[in-house]
Amino acid sequence: MKAASLAVVIVAAAASGAVAQSAPPFAGRWAVEGPDACQDGRNDDLKVTFTAKRLDYYASACRIVSSRRLSTSGDAAHRVKVACEGEGAKSAREVILIVLEKTEQRPELLLHIDALSWDTLSYQRCSD
């Protein structure tokens, strides 16, 4: 009986949105020139902050309209549609975000790929 009651509570919480989803792997603070650029007041134009709902750049902010995983085997790559505003302009675009796990040879990296032009930036995660 206790197990059935617990199942009802879990289902009710999930239906109401009360169960928190984990943040996507791209969530966090990142810097183009590595962790040294993460210090407050240094190289602000080289830093970005991403969450499950927003991509915040130096001169623009983007609301995530939709996001989908690109792999069935993991959560590291996402194609994200965003609506952006900044520097007096509005735009809609798509980016591909791929997180590469830290290894002995390199730090954790985020590849930020423009889905139209294929321009690519790589960021290192800032320690918080």
TIVEXMI-607714 format. One record per residue: residue in one letter; x, y, z of N, C-alpha, C in turn. Coordinates in steps of 0.02 Angstrom, whole numbers, plus 50000, padded with zeros to 5 digits. Atoms other than C-alpha are relative to their C-alpha. Layout:
% TIVEXMI-607714
aXYZXYZXYZ...
***
This chain:
% TIVEXMI-607714
m500414994150000500005000050000500435006350000k499564994249998501435012050041500315001349932a499704999250066502235008949872499515003149951a500514997150045500595012849782499905007450016s500084993049980500405029049882500595004249976l499414996550023502195034049841499975001049925a500054999450073501905030649656499505005449980v500514994850014500345041649658500305006950012v499694993649985501335055849739500515001949946i499504998750052502745054349612499675002049934v500364998550062501535054149464499675006850005a500324993549991500585069049535500515005749997a499484994950000502195078849563500265001049929a499764999450069502795075049386499495003649957a500524996850040501135080349312499955007450015s500044992949982501185096849407500645003849984g499374996750015502975100349354500445000950062a499634999149938503595099049533500664996150001v499385003850003504945086449489500505003849957a499514996050036506485096149439500374995749949q499605003450050507355091349279500725002350009s499304998149994509235091149277500185005149946a499774994950047510115105549192500354996649942p499645002950056510775102149018500755000750010p499284999849989512645099049007500325006749980f499724993650021512915115948922499875005650050a500154994849950512225125449073500625001750040g499434997849959513505135849165500325006249970r499614994350025514775149649140500594997349961w499485002350045516025147748998500415006049976a499584994650025517475158148930500424997549941v499635001850061518345158148760500734998650016e499295000749987520095160148831500164996150063g499885004349942519915147748972499825003150066p500234998149933519635149149159500285006750024d499724993549979520795164349181499555005749977a500464994850026519555174349075499355000350040c500625000249961518185169649199499995004950058q499984995449944518765181949331499565006049986d500444994250008517525196049361500405006149978g499694994050024517955211749266500534998949946r499505001550052519145202949146499664997049940n500225002950063518725199648965499254998449999d500725001349997516845201448989499714998049932d500255001650067516615200348801500164992949979l499815006950017517365182848801499624994850042k500365004549955516165175548930499274999249980v500715001350012514455167648912499734996250060t500345003849948513185160749034499394996749968f500555003850030511985147148977499614996550055t500445003849956510485139749068499554995849955a500475004050039509105127949015499515004449961k500484995650032508075143148962500315005949962r499694994150030509335156448907500734998749980l499294999650018510985159248818500175007450005d499824993049990511745175548881500725001249978y499364998150027513175183048782500175007150025y499794993449977514135199348811499525005549978a500414994550026513045210348700499304997749978s500675002350019511495199648675499774994550048a500305005349959510305188048765499504996349957c500445004150042509375173648686499564995650045r500485004449966507825164648748499984993549960i500045006450034507825146148707499274998549983v500675001550025506285142448601499894992550001s500035007349998506655123948582500704997150002s499365003449996508055111748614499894992549991r500065007350008508305093948557500694996850001r499375003949999509655081148590500154997549931l499805002450066510635076048438500234992850000s499775006949995511125058948501499544996050045t500415004349958510125044548569500444996650053s499565003549953511665038248662500255004450056g499754995649947511995053448770499665006849998d500314993549992511545071048822500475005749983a499484994950009513115080348766499875004849943a500114995750059512485087648600499275002049994h500674997350007510965098948578499975004849941r500144995050050510245108648432499475004650030v500414995449962509465124348505499765005649954k500304994250035508265136848424499935005550051v500024994449953508405154048503499715006249968a500234993450020507595171048493500435004950039c499494995749969508915184348526499845007449994e500034992850001508965202748567500665002750025g499384996849979510485213848578500245005149950e499744994650042511305229448511499475002849953g500544997150037509615235748452499694995649946a500275004550052509215220548345499704993850031k500305006349981508145205048359500154994949945s499875005250049508525188548274499774993250027a500145007049983508065170248271500544995949967r499475004150029509395157248244500034993250035e499885006649970509955139648282500744999150013v499315001649984511535134148368500034992750023i499875006749976512275117248405500505000750057l499584999849941513035115248578500224993050017i499735006749985514185100548612500495000750057v499545000049943515025097448779500464994049994l499495005250000516645087648775500274999350070e499795001149931517075079948942500755001150008k499304999049983518705083949028500384993449995t499565005850003520135071948994500685002150030e499324998349977521955071049048500345005049954q499674995750049522435080248889499685006949992r500344993650011521145094348890499475001250053p500534998449952519905103549001499314998649968e500685000750027518015102048982499885005749951l500114995150053517525111048822499275000149978l500664999250031515925117848746500135002549929l499984997850070515845118848556499345003449985h500594995950016514635132448500500025001049925i500005000150073514205130048316499385003449974d500564996850033513115141748214499734995149948a500285005250044511925129848122499945002249928l500054997550068511845141047968500685000949967s499344998450029513635146947941500544994950018w499535004849972514525132948038500595003450034d499494996749960515575146248126500014996650069t499935003849938516255137748281500455003650050l499604997549945516875144148448500084994450051s499935004849945517585133648588500105003950065y499984996949934517365138348771500244994950050q499835004249943518105131548931499545001950058r500454998649944516995129849084500355004050054c499744996149944517265142649221499854996250064s500155003049935517415135949397499615005150040d500424995349962516075143449507500175000550071
***
